[in-house]
Amino acid sequence: MSGFVQALDSYRNGTLSRDELLAEIERQLASGEADSGALLAALNNEQARERLPGNIHIEIVRKLLRRRESPAAEPTAVFVHVHGGGWTIGSAAGQDAALERIVANTGMTVASVDYRLAPEHPYPAGLDDCERVTRWLIEHAAAELGTGRLLIGGESAGANLALCTALRVIRDQPDALSGAALYYGNYDVTMTPSQRQAESGFLITTGSLAWFYDQYVPDASRRDDPDISPLHADLHGLPPVVLAVGTADSLVDDTMFLASRLLAACVDTELVVVPGGEHAFDMAPVPECQEAVAAVDAFLAKHAAG
């Protein structure tokens, strides 16, 4: 990261323009000298932050978004995507095919967030990154991406982060988000019954879930915090939400319980359930699974259009 810090110093000293600094970041990403996760971690290092003049921090965060542009002259909305991976693995580049499908089916432009990962960066680092990027887009998407309308969503741990981000944002910007699409999320890291009973399962079991939670929130006494387990949150004021899950998913209770709490909070809620569907069902080339994906895309298209 020394080249990155040197570039920041040059910008601050006036020997590098802002456009030149952003071009250097793009060059480092393209050449493989640094990946976007590493750059974002550096931006949040206190030493690097002290070197950031004015609002350049947010400008650089924009460059760390994985963007998929809508082919339309003007996109219907921007979809803020948060990838899954148990808060510990994955990247914004890991689901390009799915994100390109969303662009094609909804007319939206997608911005996928490269947030910091545990265990090196436990809660609240990744969530703070998602909130910061979302708030930047709320302010700048109209000028930068052609529309100020925003929706948010994600899969698994990404659904947790997307929902927690939405809850943070609506506290002071209640009309900033137009919808949320949440696939098979972990909404209670104290463990719902289906999580506790998952002795065996596809991709995730009780044991693997416990390991992920230990990495993300090492202090078990904090895990019922609504900022970590949004099933415990006050859900009033959320935009329309679509939830999707398979009945064979170890996280099925999280979605079913969340649907009930959303309805009780008078949130416009759609629930898509795939009989026999496992975790990550949306990746399966099975008609029932792809019908569910199409239903979620239809929700996104509807609320992107307003």
C-alpha positions in Angstrom: 0.0 0.0 0.0 3.0 2.3 0.1 2.3 3.5 -3.5 -1.2 4.3 -2.5 -0.1 6.3 0.6 2.5 8.1 -1.5 -0.2 9.1 -4.0 -2.3 10.5 -1.2 0.7 12.5 0.0 1.3 13.9 -3.5 -2.4 14.9 -3.7 -2.2 16.7 -0.4 1.0 18.4 -1.4 -0.6 19.6 -4.6 1.7 17.7 -7.0 -1.1 15.4 -8.0 -4.6 16.5 -9.0 -7.7 14.8 -7.8 -8.3 13.2 -11.2 -4.8 12.0 -11.3 -5.2 10.5 -7.8 -8.3 8.6 -8.9 -6.6 7.5 -12.1 -3.7 6.1 -10.0 -6.2 4.1 -7.9 -7.8 2.8 -11.0 -4.4 1.8 -12.4 -3.5 0.0 -9.2 -6.8 -1.9 -9.3 -6.4 -2.8 -13.0 -2.7 -3.9 -12.6 -3.4 -6.0 -9.5 -1.0 -4.0 -7.3 -3.9 -3.7 -4.9 -7.4 -5.1 -4.8 -10.4 -3.0 -3.9 -10.8 -4.7 -0.4 -7.2 -3.7 0.4 -7.7 -0.2 -0.7 -10.9 0.2 1.3 -9.1 -1.2 4.4 -6.3 1.3 3.9 -8.8 4.2 3.6 -10.2 3.2 7.0 -6.7 2.9 8.6 -6.3 6.0 10.8 -2.9 6.8 9.3 -4.4 6.9 5.8 -7.5 8.8 7.0 -5.4 11.6 8.4 -3.9 12.0 4.9 -7.3 12.4 3.2 -8.2 16.1 2.5 -11.7 17.2 2.4 -14.2 14.7 0.9 -11.7 12.7 -1.1 -12.4 9.7 1.1 -15.9 9.4 -0.3 -14.7 10.0 -3.9 -12.3 7.1 -3.5 -14.9 4.8 -2.0 -16.9 5.4 -5.1 -14.1 3.9 -7.1 -14.3 0.8 -5.0 -17.8 0.0 -6.1 -18.2 -2.8 -8.6 -20.5 -1.2 -11.1 -22.7 -2.8 -13.7 -24.3 0.0 -15.9 -27.8 -0.3 -17.2 -27.8 -0.3 -21.0 -30.7 2.2 -20.9 -30.0 5.9 -21.5 -31.1 6.5 -17.9 -31.2 3.7 -15.3 -34.5 3.2 -13.4 -32.6 3.1 -10.1 -29.4 2.1 -8.4 -29.3 -1.2 -6.6 -26.8 -1.3 -3.7 -25.7 -4.9 -3.6 -24.0 -6.5 -0.6 -22.4 -9.8 -1.2 -22.6 -12.8 1.1 -19.9 -15.0 2.6 -20.4 -15.2 6.4 -18.8 -11.7 6.8 -15.5 -13.4 6.2 -15.1 -14.3 2.5 -16.4 -13.1 -0.9 -16.0 -9.9 -2.8 -18.0 -7.5 -4.9 -16.7 -9.2 -8.1 -17.9 -12.6 -7.0 -21.4 -12.5 -8.4 -21.1 -10.7 -11.7 -23.4 -13.0 -13.6 -26.2 -12.5 -11.1 -25.7 -8.7 -11.0 -25.7 -8.5 -14.8 -29.0 -10.5 -14.8 -30.5 -7.8 -12.4 -29.3 -5.1 -14.7 -30.9 -6.8 -17.7 -34.2 -7.6 -15.9 -34.8 -4.4 -14.0 -33.1 -1.6 -15.9 -31.1 -0.6 -12.8 -27.4 0.1 -12.4 -25.9 -2.1 -9.7 -23.2 -1.0 -7.3 -21.8 -3.9 -5.3 -19.8 -3.0 -2.1 -16.3 -4.3 -1.3 -16.6 -4.1 2.5 -14.0 -5.1 5.0 -14.1 -8.7 6.2 -13.8 -10.4 9.5 -11.9 -11.7 11.5 -9.4 -9.0 10.7 -12.2 -6.4 10.7 -15.1 -7.6 12.9 -18.3 -5.8 13.6 -19.0 -2.9 13.0 -16.3 -2.5 10.2 -18.1 -4.1 7.3 -21.5 -2.6 8.2 -19.9 0.9 8.6 -18.5 0.5 5.0 -21.9 -0.5 3.6 -23.6 2.5 5.4 -20.9 4.9 4.2 -21.2 3.8 0.5 -25.0 3.9 0.7 -25.0 7.4 2.1 -22.6 8.5 -0.6 -24.9 7.1 -3.2 -27.9 8.8 -1.7 -26.1 12.1 -2.1 -24.3 11.6 -5.4 -26.0 8.8 -7.4 -28.2 11.3 -9.4 -25.2 13.1 -10.7 -22.8 10.2 -11.0 -25.1 7.4 -12.1 -28.1 9.1 -13.7 -30.7 8.5 -11.0 -31.2 9.3 -7.3 -33.6 6.4 -6.7 -31.9 3.6 -4.6 -32.8 0.1 -3.6 -30.6 -2.2 -1.5 -30.2 -6.0 -1.1 -28.0 -9.0 -0.7 -27.6 -12.7 0.1 -27.0 -14.5 3.3 -24.6 -12.4 5.5 -25.0 -9.7 2.8 -28.8 -9.7 3.4 -28.0 -9.1 7.1 -25.7 -6.2 6.2 -28.2 -4.8 3.7 -31.0 -4.8 6.2 -28.9 -3.3 9.0 -27.7 -0.6 6.6 -31.3 0.2 5.7 -32.2 0.5 9.3 -29.3 2.8 10.0 -30.2 5.0 7.0 -33.9 5.4 7.6 -33.2 6.8 11.1 -32.4 10.2 9.6 -33.2 9.7 5.9 -36.6 8.0 6.0 -37.3 8.3 2.3 -33.9 7.5 0.9 -34.5 3.9 -0.1 -37.3 2.6 -2.3 -37.0 -1.1 -1.6 -35.0 -4.0 -0.3 -34.4 -7.5 -1.7 -33.1 -10.0 0.8 -32.1 -13.6 0.0 -31.9 -16.2 2.8 -30.3 -13.9 5.4 -28.9 -14.4 8.9 -31.2 -12.1 10.8 -30.5 -13.4 14.3 -26.9 -14.4 15.2 -28.1 -15.6 18.6 -29.5 -18.5 16.4 -33.1 -19.2 15.5 -34.4 -22.8 16.0 -33.6 -23.8 12.4 -30.0 -22.7 12.9 -29.7 -24.6 16.1 -31.1 -27.8 14.5 -28.9 -27.7 11.5 -26.6 -30.6 12.4 -26.1 -31.2 8.7 -27.0 -29.2 5.7 -25.9 -27.8 2.4 -23.2 -25.1 2.8 -24.1 -24.2 6.4 -24.6 -26.1 9.6 -24.9 -25.1 13.3 -21.1 -25.5 13.7 -20.2 -23.4 10.6 -22.7 -20.7 11.6 -21.2 -20.6 15.1 -17.7 -20.2 13.5 -18.9 -17.3 11.3 -20.5 -15.5 14.2 -17.3 -15.9 16.3 -15.4 -14.1 13.6 -17.9 -11.3 13.0 -19.0 -10.7 16.6 -16.4 -12.2 19.0 -18.2 -10.9 22.0 -21.2 -13.2 22.2 -23.0 -10.9 24.7 -23.5 -8.4 22.0 -25.1 -10.6 19.4 -28.7 -9.7 20.2 -27.9 -6.0 19.4 -30.4 -5.0 16.7 -27.5 -3.5 14.7 -26.1 -7.1 14.5 -29.3 -9.2 14.7 -32.0 -7.1 12.9 -34.7 -9.5 13.8 -34.6 -7.7 17.2 -34.8 -4.3 15.6 -37.7 -1.8 15.4 -38.6 -2.4 11.7 -41.1 0.5 11.3 -40.4 2.8 8.5 -38.6 0.4 6.2 -39.3 0.6 2.4 -41.1 -2.3 0.7 -39.2 -5.6 1.2 -39.1 -8.9 -0.6 -37.7 -11.9 1.2 -36.7 -15.2 -0.5 -35.7 -18.5 1.1 -35.8 -22.2 0.6 -37.5 -24.5 3.1 -34.4 -26.7 3.4 -32.2 -23.7 4.3 -30.7 -23.7 7.8 -31.7 -20.1 7.9 -35.3 -20.6 7.0 -36.6 -19.5 10.4 -34.8 -16.2 10.1 -36.7 -15.3 7.0 -40.1 -16.6 8.2 -39.7 -14.8 11.5 -38.6 -11.6 9.8 -41.6 -11.7 7.5 -43.9 -11.8 10.5 -42.2 -8.9 12.2 -42.2 -6.8 9.0 -45.9 -7.3 8.6 -46.5 -6.4 12.2 -44.5 -3.2 11.6 -46.8 -2.4 8.6 -44.0 -2.8 6.1 -45.0 -3.7 2.6 -43.6 -7.3 2.5 -43.5 -10.0 -0.2 -42.3 -13.5 0.8 -41.0 -15.9 -1.8 -40.5 -19.5 -0.5 -38.9 -22.3 -2.6 -40.1 -25.8 -1.5 -37.1 -27.9 -0.9 -34.7 -25.0 -1.7 -31.3 -25.1 0.0 -29.1 -22.2 0.9 -28.0 -20.3 -2.2 -30.9 -21.7 -4.1 -30.8 -18.8 -6.6 -27.6 -20.3 -8.1 -29.3 -23.6 -8.9 -30.5 -24.1 -12.6 -33.8 -25.6 -11.4 -37.1 -24.2 -12.7 -38.6 -23.7 -9.2 -35.5 -21.8 -8.1 -35.3 -19.6 -11.1 -39.0 -18.8 -10.9 -38.3 -17.5 -7.4 -35.4 -15.4 -8.7 -37.7 -14.0 -11.4 -40.2 -13.0 -8.7 -37.5 -11.1 -6.8 -36.4 -9.4 -10.0 -40.0 -8.4 -10.8 -40.2 -6.8 -7.3 -37.0 -4.9 -8.0 -38.2 -3.8 -11.4 -41.5 -2.6 -10.0 -40.0 -0.6 -7.2 -37.2 0.7 -9.3 -39.7 2.2 -11.7 -41.5 3.9 -8.8 
